[in-house]
Amino acid sequence: MDAVFKALSDPTRRDLLDELFREDGQSLGALQSRFEMSRFGIAKHLRLLEEAGLVVTRRRGRQKLHFLNPVPIRLIHDRWVSKFAEPWAAALSDLKSRLESPMEKIFEIYIKTTPERLWEAITTSEIRSKYQFGNTIDSDWTPGGRFEMRNVKADEPLGEGENKEVDPPRKLVQTMRALWGEDVKAEGWSTITWEIEPVGDSCHLTVTHSDLREGANDQLYGGWPMILSGLKTWLETGEKLTTPGSLMYT
């Protein structure tokens, strides 16, 4: 967490995060044009943000695009803020989500576990319910196989989709359609990609939620920071998150 606090201590780096919050997936040139600073200076700040996990990058052709990763900030919230100000923080987090309108969202987190245990936690319905708002995911986990997301408090499925790529314990690609309300049903299909990379005694997990229309309903992607925080907590401690948001539907 020291790297996160160090990265956030500089006003220029905070402004860069604000720019990515305003418009995700920007190139170095696009970001540099909004500051009275050299390209080299902006690149240095972005590198520190990337090292702290607050920014992730993806190449699109010749361009290197930068995306805001809110997961480290969510972990700080879960460790400290939720103990004192959960209602206020939840309201502000919801406001942030409602203001965002990305076409693709990328979330990264490091978890002290093995790729096999992490894959099991992603694909085992009972474990999944412990960190994803009590929801279960039922599937045979084969390419082309269907999956359904359910909750004991709901009579109908909350989501459905298809497994496009299943490569344990490295990669899972799924299409998904939310069913828990008419507003999210209208959004249609999107794609969720889970990528697991072993790093020493830990795993680097990247979740990419793509094929979202510009201005998509934030219910589709706003819960990922809490889900991944819950996944990390469960695998590293065997306990469930106890913040009000994480227990909302359990």
N, C-alpha and C positions, 0 to 999 in steps of 0.2 A: 504493500500500500504506500510505502514511502515514495515510489516513483510516481504514483498518481498524484499525491499531494504536491510533490515537487513540480510536476507538469502544470498543475492548476494554479500554482503560486504566481505565475507570470501573466500579466494582463493581456499580452499579445496572444499567448496560447489560449487563454479563455475566449478572446475575440475570434480566434480561428475556429474553436468549437462552436461558437455562436453562428458563425458563417455556415458551418456544416449542418448545424441544426436547422438553419433557414433553408438551405438547399444542399441536400446530401449528394455525394458522388461528384465532387469537383476536382478539377485538375490543379496542379501547382500553379500554372499560369493564371487560371481563373481566380484562385485565392490571392495570389500576389497582386493582381490588379486592384484589389480592394484595400490594400495597405500601402502606406508610404514607407516601404522597406524593400530591400533588394530581394531578388529571387533566392539568392543564397541564404539570406536571413530567414525567409519564410520556410525554406526547405529544412533549415536547422531546427526551427520550432516544430515543424511537422514530424521530424524524426524523433524528437523527444516525446511528443504526444503518441507516436506509434510505439515507441519503446515502453510507454506506460500502459499501452493497450487501449487508450482512449480513441485512437484513430486506427482504422485498418485500410489497407489499399488493395485494389484490384486493377489489373491491366485490361483495357478495352482497346484492342489494336495497338497503336503506338502511344496511347495516352495511359498515364497512371492516375487513377481516380482515388480520391480520399473519402472515406465514410466515417461518420461518427459511430463509436461503439459505446453505448451507455452502460454496459454490464459492470465495469469497475466502479462506476458511481453508484450503481444499485447495491454492490457489495458493501460499500461504505455505509449506505443507508441501512442495510440489514444489520450491520454490526453496531451502529451507534444511533442513528436518527430514529429508527423505529421504536426504540426504547422510550423516547421522550416526546416525539411529535408525529407519530404515524398518521393521524387524521389530516394534519396540515400537509405533510409530505405527500400523502397519497393524492390529495386534491391537486397539488402542484404538479405531480407526476402525470396525473390525468390531463391537466391543462396542457402540458408539454406534448403528450401524445396526440391530443386533438388538434394541435397547431401544425403537426408534421404532415407532409404529403409526399412520401418517397415513392419511387418505383421499385426500389430494392433496398432491403435492410440487411446489414451484416452484423452479427454478434459473435464475439470471441471471448473465451474464458479458458483458464488453465485449471485443471483438476488433478489432484494427487491420487491417481488410480491407474489401472492398466487399461489398454484398449479393449480387452475382453470384458472387463467389468463394466466399462462405460457403455459398450455396445449392448450388454445385457440390460442395463438400466434404461436404455432408450427403447429397446424392443420387447421388454417384459411388462405386460399390462399392469400387474400388481405393483411393481416398482414405480412405473410411470405415474400411477395415481398418487404416490407419496409426494411428488414435487410439481405436478401439473394440475393443481386445483381439484384434486380428487378424481380427475378424468382417467378412464382406462382407454387403451388403444388395442383393438383386437384385429389381428392379421396373421396370415401364415408366413409373412415376411419373405415372400418369393417375388422375383421380378414379374410384373404384370398382375400380382395379387392385390386385392382390395384391402382397405382397412376402414374401420369405423371407430369414432371417438364417442364414448358414452360416459354418463355420470349417473350414479344411483338416484340422484334427485330429479332426473329428467326422464320423461317417458319415451322420448324419441332421441335418435342419435344427434349428437352435437356437431359432428363433422364426418366427412367421408373422403376417400381418395384412393389413389393407386400407387403402388410401389414401382417406380420407374427404373431404379438401379439399387441393387442390394449387394453390397460388397463387404461382408463382415471381416474384421472389425474396423473397417476404414471409412466406408462411405455409404450413405443412404440418401436417395433422392425420391421425393414423393410429390405428387400433385395433391391438392387439398381444396375442398369446398366447405366453408363453414355453414352450419345449419341451425345455429341456436337462435336465430332471429331473422325476420324478413329483410332487415337492413343489410345484414352480412350475406345472406343468401344472394342478394342482388349483385354482390361483388364478383360472383363467379369463381373461377379456378385460379389458384396461385401455386407456386412451387416452393417446397422446403427442402434444403440440402443440408445434411449433417456430414461434416468431415472431421475425422479423428486422426491426429498425428501424435505419435509417442514422442515425448521429450524427457529424457532421463527417467525418473521415477514417476513422471506425471504425463498427462495428455493435454494437447492443445486442441480444443473443440471449437469449430467454427460452424455457426448456423446461419445460412443465407436464406432469407425469405424474399423471393423474387416473383416476377410476373404480376406485380401489383399495379393497378392503374394509378395514375397520378391523382392524389387526393383520396386514396382508398380509405375505407373506414378503419380507424385506428384499433378497433377491437381485434383485427386480424393479426397484428404484429406487436401491439403494445405490451402484451404479457410476457414476451420473451426474456427480458432481463430478470424478472422474478422467477420464471421457470428455470432458467440456467443457474440462478443463485440457489434455488432449491435443490437442483440436481447436484451441484457442488457440495452443498451442505450434507445431503444424504450420503453421498459416496465417501466423504471425508470424515463424517462424524456418526453416521447411522441415525441421525435425527432429522426431523422435518422442520422447515421454517415455521415460525409461530407468529409472523406478522399478520395483521388482520387481512391484508390482501391475499396472502398465500392460503389462508384458511377460508376464504370467502365461500367456496362451493364444496367444502368437505364436510 
